[in-house]
Amino acid sequence: MIQSFFFYFAGATIISSILTVGLRSPVYCTLALLSTLLHVAGLFILLHAEFVAAIQIIVYAGAVLVLYLFVLMLLNLKTTETFLKQTWIALFFGVVIFVEILIGLFKSSIMTTNPLEATEAVTAAPIGNTETIGLSLFTEYLLPFEVVGIILLGAAVGAMVLAKKIPAG
């Protein structure tokens, strides 16, 4: 049962992230990014990281995407422009980042250890709640945390590229 939820969330995350990069309309791209972030939150819930999932939804899917949509509506961008050269550059960097993530996965201990054992070891220590969450975030869940950072970096760079005025001439 858990595996079917994992495959759903993983597949939906991959499909919606591809749509985020591939759609032409900035508003649809932002909605696809929202879907990506919500499905990543679902993956966090499957990893028993409810706090991180809640922060994912509240901060990223809530506040940040509302700001992106506000800026996109404020700029009133035209969707008829084509960015063929930028698409190939973005595709190249996306493939490079994906390969780096796969290499990091296979070299890390995430693939070899049971996350439940690591969670029990971290929570058994007599430390505060915030410190426990911080240790867990930067040990077990470092890869998903950095993936979200990469997604937000891509969205910020994309917003700057879209907002850039092309000089007439």
C-alpha positions in Angstrom: 0.0 0.0 0.0 2.8 2.4 0.9 4.6 1.5 -2.3 1.6 2.5 -4.4 1.5 5.9 -2.7 5.2 6.3 -3.2 4.9 5.5 -6.9 2.0 7.9 -7.3 3.7 10.8 -5.5 7.0 10.1 -7.3 5.4 9.9 -10.7 3.2 12.9 -10.2 6.3 14.9 -9.0 8.2 14.0 -12.1 5.4 14.7 -14.5 4.5 18.0 -12.9 8.2 19.1 -12.8 8.5 18.3 -16.5 5.4 20.4 -17.1 6.9 23.2 -15.0 9.8 23.4 -17.4 7.9 22.6 -20.6 4.7 24.6 -20.6 4.7 27.9 -22.4 2.3 29.9 -20.2 4.0 31.3 -17.1 0.8 30.9 -15.1 0.4 27.2 -16.0 4.1 26.7 -15.2 3.6 28.2 -11.8 0.5 25.9 -11.2 2.6 22.9 -12.3 5.3 24.0 -9.8 2.6 24.1 -7.1 1.6 20.5 -8.0 5.3 19.5 -7.8 5.7 21.0 -4.4 2.5 19.4 -3.1 3.5 16.0 -4.3 7.0 16.4 -2.7 5.2 17.2 0.5 3.3 13.9 0.1 6.7 12.1 -0.3 7.8 13.8 3.0 4.7 12.4 4.7 5.6 8.9 3.5 9.0 9.4 5.1 7.3 10.3 8.4 8.5 13.9 8.2 5.2 15.6 8.9 6.9 18.8 10.1 8.9 19.2 6.9 5.8 18.4 4.8 3.8 21.1 6.6 6.6 23.6 6.1 6.8 22.6 2.5 3.1 23.3 2.0 2.9 26.5 4.1 6.1 28.2 3.0 6.8 27.0 -0.5 3.5 26.0 -1.9 1.6 28.8 0.0 3.6 31.9 0.3 6.3 31.7 -2.3 4.0 30.6 -5.2 1.5 33.3 -4.3 4.3 35.8 -4.8 5.3 34.2 -8.1 1.8 34.3 -9.4 1.5 37.9 -8.2 4.7 38.9 -10.1 3.6 37.1 -13.2 0.2 38.8 -13.2 1.9 42.1 -12.5 4.3 41.8 -15.4 1.5 40.7 -17.8 3.8 38.6 -19.8 3.0 37.6 -23.4 2.9 33.9 -24.0 3.6 34.1 -27.8 7.4 34.5 -27.4 9.5 31.4 -28.0 12.7 30.7 -26.1 14.1 27.8 -28.2 17.7 28.5 -27.3 16.9 28.9 -23.6 14.9 25.7 -23.6 17.9 23.7 -24.8 20.2 25.4 -22.2 17.7 24.7 -19.5 17.3 21.1 -20.6 21.0 20.6 -20.6 21.4 21.9 -17.0 18.4 20.0 -15.9 19.9 16.7 -17.2 23.2 17.6 -15.5 21.5 18.3 -12.2 19.5 15.1 -12.5 22.6 13.0 -13.1 24.3 14.6 -10.1 21.4 13.8 -7.9 21.4 10.2 -9.1 25.2 9.9 -8.4 24.7 11.4 -4.9 21.9 8.9 -4.2 24.0 5.9 -5.2 27.0 7.1 -3.2 25.1 8.2 -0.1 24.0 6.1 2.8 20.3 6.7 2.0 20.2 3.8 -0.3 21.9 1.4 2.2 20.4 2.3 5.6 16.9 2.0 6.9 15.6 5.6 7.6 13.5 4.4 10.5 16.6 3.1 12.4 18.3 6.4 11.8 15.2 8.3 13.0 15.1 6.3 16.2 18.7 6.9 16.8 18.3 10.7 16.3 15.2 11.0 18.4 16.6 8.9 21.3 19.2 11.6 22.0 18.3 13.9 24.9 18.2 17.1 22.8 15.6 19.8 22.0 12.9 19.5 19.4 14.3 22.2 17.1 17.7 20.6 17.3 16.3 17.2 16.5 14.4 18.6 13.5 17.6 20.4 12.3 19.7 17.3 12.7 17.1 15.2 10.9 16.7 17.8 8.1 20.4 18.0 7.4 21.2 14.3 7.7 18.4 12.0 6.5 16.4 14.5 4.5 19.3 16.5 3.0 18.7 15.4 -0.6 14.9 16.3 -0.7 15.8 19.6 1.1 18.4 20.5 -1.6 16.1 19.4 -4.4 13.5 21.9 -3.2 16.2 24.5 -3.1 17.2 23.7 -6.7 13.6 24.0 -7.8 13.2 27.4 -6.2 16.5 28.5 -7.6 15.3 27.5 -11.1 12.0 29.3 -10.6 13.9 32.5 -9.5 16.2 32.4 -12.4 13.3 31.8 -14.7 11.4 34.8 -13.3 14.5 37.0 -13.9 14.8 35.7 -17.5 11.1 36.4 -18.1 11.3 39.9 -16.5 14.3 40.9 -18.6 13.5 43.5 -21.2 15.0 42.7 -24.6 16.4 45.9 -26.1 14.9 46.9 -29.4 17.4 47.2 -32.1 
